[in-house]
Amino acid sequence: MAQPQQPGPRGPGEGERAGVPARSSYYVRNPWRMVAPAAFGGASTVLTVTTVFYALGRLPLALVVLSLVLAAAALGLGLYARRRAARVDARAFDGLPPGD
């Protein structure tokens, strides 16, 4: 009776390219990749909640201004994180020299 075959590499050298070990997961290698969409989502949420509560008359104008500043800061963080993620990707795929 034959044993069922297991998927994936079975021996040394299989699953590797010419002796180059397999790379780790994309998101483990580049933590900035997850920060950008989270920051954009946070800014969108702040603006949505601010708009709803201001329209209902439950939010004073001073807090609206504070919310706009907070949303702008989150947007800035998202843009910075997107730029950092692109640099990390380029460095990981030999597009940039090492260093920051």
C-alpha distances in whole Angstrom, upper triangle without the diagonal:
4,7,9,12,16,19,22,22,20,22,26,28,25,27,31,33,34,34,36,34,33,36,37,37,40,42,41,43,46,47,50,48,48,51,53,52,52,56,56,55,57,60,60,59,63,64,63,64,67,68,67,69,72,72,73,75,74,73,77,77,77,73,72,74,72,69,69,70,66,64,66,65,61,61,63,60,57,59,59,55,54,56,55,51,52,53,50,48,50,50,46,46,48,51,54,55,54,56,58
4,6,9,12,15,18,19,16,19,22,24,22,23,27,29,31,31,32,31,30,33,33,34,37,38,38,40,42,44,47,45,45,48,50,49,49,53,53,52,55,58,57,57,60,62,61,62,65,66,65,67,70,70,70,73,71,71,74,75,74,71,70,71,69,66,66,67,63,62,63,62,58,58,59,57,54,56,56,52,51,53,51,48,48,50,47,44,46,46,43,42,45,48,50,51,50,53,54
4,6,9,13,15,16,14,16,20,22,20,21,25,27,29,29,30,28,27,30,30,30,34,35,35,36,39,41,44,42,41,45,47,46,46,50,50,49,51,54,54,54,57,59,58,58,62,63,62,64,67,67,67,70,68,68,71,71,71,67,67,68,66,63,63,63,60,58,60,58,55,55,56,53,51,53,52,49,48,50,48,45,46,47,44,41,44,43,40,39,42,45,47,48,47,50,51
4,6,10,13,14,13,16,20,21,18,19,23,26,28,28,28,26,25,28,28,28,31,32,32,34,37,38,41,39,38,42,44,42,43,47,47,46,48,51,50,50,53,55,54,55,58,59,59,61,63,64,64,67,65,65,68,68,68,64,63,64,62,59,60,60,57,55,57,55,52,52,53,50,48,49,49,46,45,47,45,42,43,44,41,39,41,41,37,37,40,43,45,46,45,48,49
4,7,9,11,9,13,17,18,15,16,19,22,24,24,25,23,22,24,25,25,28,30,30,31,34,35,38,36,36,40,41,40,41,44,45,44,46,49,49,49,52,54,53,54,57,58,57,59,62,62,63,66,64,63,66,66,66,63,62,63,61,58,58,58,55,53,54,53,50,50,51,48,45,47,47,43,42,44,42,39,40,41,38,35,38,38,34,33,36,39,41,43,42,44,46
4,7,9,8,12,15,16,13,14,17,20,23,22,23,20,19,21,21,21,24,26,26,27,30,32,35,33,33,36,38,37,37,41,42,41,43,46,45,45,48,50,49,51,54,55,54,56,59,59,60,62,61,60,63,63,63,59,58,59,57,54,55,55,51,50,51,50,46,46,47,44,42,44,43,40,39,41,39,36,36,38,35,32,35,35,31,31,34,36,39,40,39,41,42
4,7,8,12,15,15,12,11,15,18,20,20,20,18,16,19,19,19,21,23,23,25,27,29,32,29,30,33,35,34,35,38,39,38,40,43,43,43,46,48,47,48,51,52,52,54,56,57,57,60,58,58,60,61,60,57,56,56,55,51,52,52,49,47,48,47,43,43,44,41,39,40,40,37,36,37,36,32,33,34,31,29,31,32,28,27,31,33,35,37,36,38,39
4,6,9,12,12,9,7,11,14,17,17,17,14,12,15,16,16,19,21,21,22,25,27,29,27,28,32,33,32,33,37,37,37,39,42,42,42,45,47,46,47,50,51,51,53,56,56,57,60,58,57,60,60,59,56,55,55,53,50,50,50,47,46,46,45,42,42,42,39,37,38,38,34,33,35,33,30,30,32,28,26,28,28,25,24,27,30,32,33,32,35,36
4,6,8,8,5,5,9,12,14,14,14,12,11,14,15,17,20,22,22,22,25,27,30,28,29,33,34,34,35,38,39,39,41,44,44,44,47,49,49,50,53,54,54,56,58,59,60,62,60,59,62,62,61,58,57,57,55,52,52,52,49,47,48,46,43,43,43,41,38,39,39,35,34,36,34,30,31,32,28,26,28,28,24,24,26,29,31,32,31,34,36
4,7,9,6,8,11,14,16,15,16,14,14,17,19,20,23,26,25,25,28,31,34,32,33,36,38,38,39,42,43,42,44,47,47,48,50,52,52,53,56,57,57,59,61,62,63,65,63,62,65,65,64,61,60,60,58,55,56,55,52,51,51,50,47,47,47,44,42,43,42,39,38,39,37,34,35,35,32,30,32,31,27,27,29,32,35,35,34,37,39
4,6,6,9,10,13,14,13,14,13,14,17,19,21,24,27,25,25,29,31,34,33,34,37,39,39,40,43,44,44,46,49,49,49,52,54,54,55,58,59,59,61,63,64,65,67,65,64,67,66,65,62,62,62,59,57,57,56,53,52,52,51,48,48,48,45,43,44,43,39,39,40,37,34,35,35,32,30,31,30,27,27,29,32,34,34,33,36,38
4,6,8,9,11,11,9,12,10,12,16,18,20,23,26,24,24,28,30,33,32,33,36,38,39,40,42,44,44,46,48,49,49,52,54,54,55,58,59,59,61,63,64,65,67,66,64,66,66,65,62,61,61,59,56,56,55,53,51,52,50,47,47,47,44,42,43,41,38,37,38,36,33,33,33,30,28,30,28,25,25,26,30,31,31,30,33,35
4,6,6,8,8,7,9,9,10,14,17,19,22,25,23,23,26,29,32,30,32,35,37,37,38,41,42,42,44,47,47,48,51,52,53,54,56,58,58,60,62,63,65,67,65,63,65,65,64,61,60,60,58,55,55,54,51,50,50,48,45,45,45,42,40,41,40,36,36,36,34,31,31,31,28,26,27,26,22,22,23,27,29,29,28,31,34
4,5,8,9,9,11,10,10,14,16,18,21,24,23,23,26,29,31,30,31,34,36,36,37,40,41,41,43,46,46,47,49,51,51,53,55,56,57,59,61,62,63,65,63,62,64,64,63,60,59,59,57,54,54,53,51,49,49,48,45,44,44,42,39,40,39,36,35,36,34,31,31,31,28,26,27,26,23,22,24,27,30,30,29,33,35
4,7,10,10,10,8,7,11,13,15,17,20,20,19,22,25,28,26,28,31,32,32,34,36,37,37,40,42,42,43,46,47,47,49,51,52,53,55,57,58,59,61,60,58,61,60,59,56,55,55,53,51,50,50,47,45,46,44,41,41,41,38,36,36,36,32,31,32,30,27,27,28,25,23,24,23,20,19,21,24,27,28,27,30,32
4,6,6,6,6,6,10,13,15,17,20,19,18,21,24,27,25,27,30,32,32,34,36,37,38,40,42,42,43,46,47,48,49,52,53,54,56,57,58,60,62,60,59,61,60,59,56,55,55,53,50,50,49,47,45,45,43,41,40,40,37,35,35,34,31,30,31,29,26,26,26,23,21,22,21,18,17,19,22,24,25,24,27,29
4,6,5,7,8,11,14,16,18,21,21,19,22,25,27,26,28,31,32,33,35,37,37,38,41,42,43,44,47,48,49,50,52,53,54,57,58,59,61,63,61,59,61,61,60,57,56,55,53,51,50,50,47,45,45,44,41,40,40,37,35,35,34,32,30,30,28,26,25,25,23,20,21,20,17,15,17,20,22,23,23,26,29
4,6,9,11,13,17,20,21,24,24,22,25,28,30,29,31,34,35,36,38,40,41,42,44,46,46,48,50,51,52,54,56,57,58,60,61,62,64,66,65,63,65,64,62,60,59,58,56,54,53,52,50,48,48,46,44,43,42,40,38,38,37,34,33,32,31,28,27,27,25,23,22,21,19,17,18,21,23,24,24,27,30
4,6,9,12,15,18,20,23,22,20,24,27,29,28,31,33,34,36,37,39,40,41,43,45,46,47,49,51,52,53,55,56,58,59,61,62,64,65,64,62,64,63,62,59,58,57,55,53,53,52,49,48,47,45,43,43,42,39,38,38,36,33,33,32,30,28,27,27,24,22,23,21,18,17,18,22,23,23,23,26,29
4,7,9,12,15,17,20,19,17,20,23,25,25,27,30,31,32,33,35,37,38,39,41,42,44,46,47,48,50,52,53,54,56,57,59,60,62,60,58,60,59,58,55,54,54,52,50,49,48,45,44,44,42,39,39,38,35,34,34,32,30,29,28,26,24,24,23,20,19,19,17,14,14,15,18,20,20,19,23,25
4,6,9,13,15,18,16,15,18,21,24,23,25,28,29,30,31,34,35,36,37,40,41,42,44,45,46,48,50,51,52,54,55,57,58,60,58,56,58,57,56,53,53,52,50,48,47,46,44,42,42,40,38,38,37,34,33,33,31,28,28,28,26,23,23,23,20,18,19,18,14,15,16,20,21,21,20,23,25
4,7,9,11,15,14,13,16,19,21,20,22,25,26,27,28,31,32,33,35,37,37,38,41,42,43,44,47,48,49,51,52,54,55,57,55,53,55,55,54,51,50,49,47,45,45,44,41,40,40,38,35,35,35,32,30,31,29,26,25,26,24,21,21,21,18,16,18,17,13,13,16,19,21,21,20,23,25
4,7,8,11,10,9,12,15,18,17,19,21,23,24,25,27,29,29,31,33,34,35,37,39,40,41,43,45,46,47,49,50,52,54,52,50,52,51,50,47,46,46,44,41,41,40,38,36,36,34,32,31,31,28,26,27,26,22,22,22,20,17,18,18,14,13,15,14,10,11,14,17,18,19,18,20,21
4,6,9,7,7,10,12,15,15,16,19,21,22,22,25,26,27,29,31,32,33,35,37,37,39,41,42,43,45,46,48,49,51,49,47,49,49,47,44,44,43,41,39,39,38,35,34,34,32,29,29,29,26,25,25,24,21,21,22,19,16,18,18,14,13,16,15,11,13,16,18,19,20,18,20,21
4,6,5,6,9,11,13,12,13,16,18,18,19,22,23,24,25,28,29,29,32,34,34,35,37,39,40,41,43,45,46,48,46,44,46,46,45,42,41,41,39,36,36,35,33,31,32,30,27,27,27,24,22,23,22,19,18,20,18,15,16,17,14,12,16,15,12,14,17,19,20,21,20,21,22
4,6,5,6,9,11,9,11,14,15,16,17,19,21,21,23,25,26,27,29,31,32,33,35,36,38,39,41,42,44,45,44,42,44,43,42,39,38,38,36,34,33,33,30,28,29,27,24,24,24,21,19,20,19,16,15,16,15,11,13,14,11,9,13,13,10,11,15,16,17,19,18,19,19
4,5,5,6,8,7,8,11,13,13,14,16,18,18,20,22,23,24,26,28,29,30,32,34,35,36,38,39,41,42,41,39,41,40,39,36,35,35,33,31,31,30,27,25,26,24,21,21,22,18,17,18,17,14,14,16,14,10,13,14,11,11,14,15,12,14,17,18,19,21,19,20,19
4,6,6,10,10,10,13,15,16,16,19,21,21,22,25,26,26,28,31,31,32,34,36,37,38,40,42,43,44,42,41,42,42,41,38,37,37,35,32,32,31,28,27,28,26,23,23,23,20,19,20,19,15,16,17,15,12,15,15,12,12,15,15,12,15,18,19,19,20,18,19,19
4,6,9,9,11,13,15,17,18,19,21,22,23,26,27,28,30,32,33,34,36,37,39,40,41,43,45,46,44,42,44,43,42,39,38,38,35,33,33,32,29,28,28,26,23,23,23,20,19,19,18,14,15,16,13,10,12,12,9,9,12,11,8,11,14,15,16,17,15,15,16
4,5,6,8,10,12,14,14,16,18,19,20,22,24,25,26,28,29,31,32,34,35,37,38,40,41,43,41,39,40,39,38,35,35,34,32,30,29,28,26,24,24,22,20,20,19,16,15,16,14,11,11,12,9,7,9,10,6,7,11,10,9,12,14,15,15,16,15,15,14
4,5,6,7,10,12,12,13,16,17,17,19,21,22,23,26,27,28,29,31,33,34,35,37,39,40,38,36,37,37,35,32,32,31,29,27,27,26,23,22,22,20,17,18,17,14,13,15,13,9,11,12,10,8,11,12,9,10,14,14,13,15,18,18,18,19,17,17,15
4,5,5,7,10,10,11,13,15,15,17,19,20,21,23,25,26,27,29,31,32,33,35,37,38,36,34,35,34,33,30,29,29,26,24,24,23,20,19,19,17,14,14,14,11,10,11,9,6,7,9,6,5,9,10,8,10,13,13,13,16,18,17,17,18,17,16,14
4,6,6,8,9,11,12,14,15,17,18,20,21,23,24,26,27,29,30,32,33,34,36,38,36,34,36,35,34,31,30,29,28,25,25,24,21,20,20,18,15,15,15,12,10,11,11,7,7,10,8,5,8,11,9,9,12,14,13,15,18,17,17,20,19,18,17
4,6,6,6,9,11,11,13,15,16,17,19,21,22,23,25,26,27,29,30,32,33,35,33,31,33,33,32,29,28,28,26,23,23,22,20,18,19,17,14,14,15,12,10,12,12,9,9,12,11,9,12,14,13,13,16,17,16,18,21,21,21,23,22,21,20
4,6,5,6,9,10,10,12,14,15,16,18,20,21,22,24,26,27,28,30,32,33,31,29,31,30,29,26,25,25,22,20,20,19,16,15,15,13,10,11,12,8,7,10,9,6,8,11,10,9,12,14,13,14,17,18,18,20,22,22,21,23,22,21,18
4,5,5,6,9,10,11,12,14,16,17,18,20,21,23,25,26,27,29,31,32,31,28,30,29,28,25,24,23,22,19,18,18,16,14,14,12,9,9,10,7,4,7,8,5,5,9,9,8,11,13,13,14,16,18,18,20,22,21,21,23,22,21,19
4,5,5,6,8,10,10,12,14,15,16,18,20,21,22,24,26,27,29,30,29,27,29,28,28,25,23,23,22,19,18,19,16,14,14,14,10,10,12,10,7,9,11,9,8,12,13,11,13,16,16,16,19,21,20,22,25,23,24,26,26,25,22
4,6,5,6,9,10,10,12,14,15,16,18,20,21,22,24,26,27,28,27,25,27,26,26,23,22,22,20,17,17,17,14,12,14,13,9,10,12,10,8,11,12,10,11,14,14,13,16,18,18,18,21,23,22,24,27,26,26,28,27,26,23
4,5,5,6,9,10,11,12,14,15,16,18,20,21,22,24,26,27,25,23,25,24,23,20,19,19,17,14,14,14,11,9,10,9,5,6,8,6,5,9,10,9,10,13,13,13,16,18,18,19,22,23,23,25,27,26,26,28,27,25,22
4,5,5,6,9,10,11,12,14,15,17,18,20,21,23,25,26,25,23,24,23,23,20,18,18,17,14,13,14,12,9,10,10,7,6,9,8,6,8,11,10,10,13,15,14,16,19,19,20,22,24,24,26,28,26,26,29,28,27,24
4,5,5,6,9,10,10,12,14,15,16,18,20,21,23,24,23,21,24,23,23,20,18,19,18,14,14,15,13,10,12,12,9,9,12,11,9,12,15,13,13,17,18,17,19,22,22,22,25,27,26,28,30,29,29,32,31,30,27
4,5,5,6,9,10,11,12,14,15,17,18,20,21,23,21,19,21,21,20,17,16,16,15,11,12,13,10,8,10,10,7,8,11,10,9,13,15,13,15,18,18,18,21,23,23,24,26,28,28,30,32,31,30,33,32,30,27
4,5,5,6,9,10,11,12,14,16,16,18,20,21,20,18,19,18,18,15,13,14,13,9,9,10,8,4,7,8,5,6,9,10,9,12,14,14,15,17,19,19,21,23,24,24,27,29,29,31,33,31,31,33,32,31,27
4,6,5,6,9,10,11,12,14,15,16,18,20,19,17,20,19,19,16,14,15,15,11,11,13,11,7,10,12,9,9,13,13,11,14,17,16,16,19,21,21,22,25,26,26,28,30,30,32,34,32,32,35,35,33,30
4,5,5,6,8,10,11,12,14,15,17,18,17,16,18,18,18,15,13,15,14,10,11,13,11,9,12,13,10,11,15,15,14,17,19,18,19,22,23,23,25,27,28,28,31,32,32,34,36,35,35,37,37,35,32
4,6,5,6,9,10,11,12,14,16,16,15,13,15,15,15,11,10,12,10,7,8,10,8,6,10,11,9,11,14,14,14,17,19,19,20,23,24,24,26,28,29,29,32,33,34,35,38,36,36,38,37,35,32
4,6,5,6,9,10,10,12,14,15,15,13,14,14,14,12,9,11,11,7,7,10,9,7,10,12,11,11,14,15,15,17,20,20,20,23,25,25,27,29,30,30,33,35,35,36,39,37,36,39,38,37,33
4,5,5,6,9,10,11,12,14,14,13,15,15,17,14,11,14,14,10,11,14,13,10,13,15,14,14,18,18,17,19,22,22,22,25,27,27,28,31,32,32,34,36,37,38,40,38,38,41,41,39,36
4,5,5,6,8,10,11,12,11,10,13,14,15,12,10,13,13,9,11,14,12,11,15,16,15,16,19,19,19,22,24,24,24,27,29,28,31,33,33,34,36,38,38,40,42,41,41,43,42,40,37
4,6,5,6,8,10,11,10,8,10,10,11,8,6,10,10,7,8,12,11,10,13,15,14,15,18,19,19,22,24,24,25,28,29,29,31,34,34,35,37,39,40,41,43,41,41,43,43,41,37
4,6,5,6,9,10,10,9,11,11,13,11,8,11,13,10,10,14,14,12,15,17,17,17,20,21,21,23,25,26,26,29,31,31,32,35,36,36,38,40,41,42,44,42,42,45,44,43,39
4,6,5,6,9,9,9,12,13,15,13,11,14,15,12,13,17,16,15,18,20,19,20,23,24,23,25,28,28,29,31,33,33,35,37,38,38,41,43,43,44,46,45,45,47,47,45,42
4,5,5,6,5,6,9,11,13,10,9,13,14,11,13,17,16,15,18,20,20,21,24,25,25,27,29,29,30,33,34,34,36,39,39,40,42,44,44,46,48,46,46,49,48,46,43
4,5,5,6,5,7,8,11,9,7,11,12,11,12,15,16,15,18,20,20,21,24,25,25,27,29,30,31,33,35,35,37,39,40,41,43,45,45,47,49,47,47,49,48,46,43
4,5,8,8,10,11,14,13,11,14,16,14,15,18,19,18,20,23,22,23,26,27,27,29,31,32,32,35,37,37,38,41,42,42,44,46,47,48,50,48,48,51,50,49,45
4,6,8,11,12,15,14,13,16,18,16,17,21,21,20,23,25,24,25,28,29,29,31,34,34,35,37,39,39,41,43,44,44,47,49,49,50,53,51,51,53,52,51,47
4,6,8,10,13,12,11,15,16,15,17,20,20,20,23,25,25,26,28,30,30,32,34,35,36,38,40,40,42,44,45,46,48,50,50,52,54,52,51,54,53,51,48
4,7,10,12,10,11,14,15,14,16,19,19,19,22,23,23,25,27,28,29,31,33,33,35,37,38,39,41,43,43,44,47,48,49,50,53,51,50,53,52,49,46
4,7,8,6,7,10,11,10,13,15,15,16,18,20,20,22,24,25,26,28,30,31,32,34,36,36,38,40,41,42,44,46,46,48,50,48,48,50,49,46,43
4,6,6,7,9,10,11,13,15,16,17,19,20,21,23,25,26,27,29,31,32,33,35,36,37,39,41,42,43,45,47,48,49,51,49,48,50,49,47,43
4,5,5,6,9,10,11,13,14,15,17,19,20,21,23,24,26,27,29,30,31,33,35,36,38,39,41,42,44,45,46,48,50,47,46,48,48,45,42
4,5,5,6,9,10,11,13,14,16,17,19,20,21,23,25,26,27,29,31,32,33,35,37,38,39,41,43,44,45,47,48,46,45,47,46,43,40
4,5,5,6,9,10,10,12,14,15,16,18,20,21,22,24,26,27,28,30,31,32,35,36,37,38,40,42,43,45,46,44,43,45,44,42,38
4,5,5,6,9,10,10,12,14,15,16,18,20,21,22,24,25,27,29,30,31,33,35,36,37,39,41,41,43,45,43,42,44,43,41,37
4,5,5,6,9,10,11,12,14,15,17,19,20,21,23,24,26,27,29,30,32,33,35,36,38,39,40,42,44,41,40,42,41,39,35
4,5,5,6,9,10,11,12,14,15,17,19,20,21,23,24,26,27,28,31,32,33,35,36,38,39,41,42,40,39,41,40,37,33
4,5,5,6,9,10,10,12,14,15,16,18,20,21,22,24,26,27,29,30,31,33,35,36,37,39,40,39,38,40,39,36,33
4,5,5,6,9,10,10,12,14,15,16,18,20,21,23,24,25,27,29,30,31,33,35,36,37,39,37,36,38,37,35,32
4,5,5,6,9,10,10,12,14,15,16,18,20,21,23,24,26,27,28,30,32,33,34,36,38,35,34,36,35,33,29
4,5,5,6,9,10,11,12,14,15,16,18,20,21,22,24,26,27,28,30,31,32,35,36,34,33,35,34,31,28
4,5,5,6,9,10,10,12,14,15,16,19,20,21,23,24,25,27,29,30,31,33,35,33,32,34,33,31,28
4,5,5,6,9,10,11,12,14,15,17,18,20,21,23,24,26,27,29,30,32,33,31,30,32,31,29,26
4,5,5,6,9,10,11,12,14,15,16,18,20,21,22,24,26,27,28,30,32,30,28,30,29,27,23
4,5,5,6,9,10,10,12,14,15,16,18,20,21,22,24,26,26,28,30,28,27,29,28,26,23
4,5,5,6,9,10,11,13,14,15,17,19,20,21,23,24,26,27,29,27,26,28,28,26,23
4,5,5,6,9,10,11,12,14,16,17,18,20,21,23,24,26,27,25,24,26,25,23,20
4,5,5,6,9,10,10,12,14,15,16,18,20,21,22,24,26,24,23,24,23,21,18
4,5,5,6,9,10,10,12,14,15,16,18,20,21,22,24,22,22,24,23,22,19
4,5,5,6,9,10,11,13,14,15,17,19,20,21,23,20,20,22,22,21,17
4,5,5,6,9,10,11,12,14,15,17,18,20,21,19,18,20,19,17,14
4,5,5,6,9,10,10,12,14,15,16,18,20,18,17,19,19,17,14
4,5,5,6,9,10,11,12,14,15,17,18,16,16,19,19,18,15
4,5,5,6,9,10,11,12,14,16,17,14,13,16,16,15,12
4,5,5,6,9,10,11,12,14,15,14,12,14,14,12,10
4,5,5,6,9,10,10,12,14,13,13,15,15,14,12
4,6,5,6,9,10,11,12,10,10,13,14,14,12
4,5,5,6,8,10,10,9,8,10,10,10,9
4,5,5,6,9,10,9,9,11,10,10,9
4,5,5,6,9,8,9,12,12,13,13
4,5,5,6,4,6,9,10,12,12
4,5,5,5,5,6,7,9,10
4,6,7,8,10,9,12,13
4,6,8,10,11,14,15
4,6,7,9,12,14
4,7,10,12,13
4,7,9,10
4,6,9
4,7
4
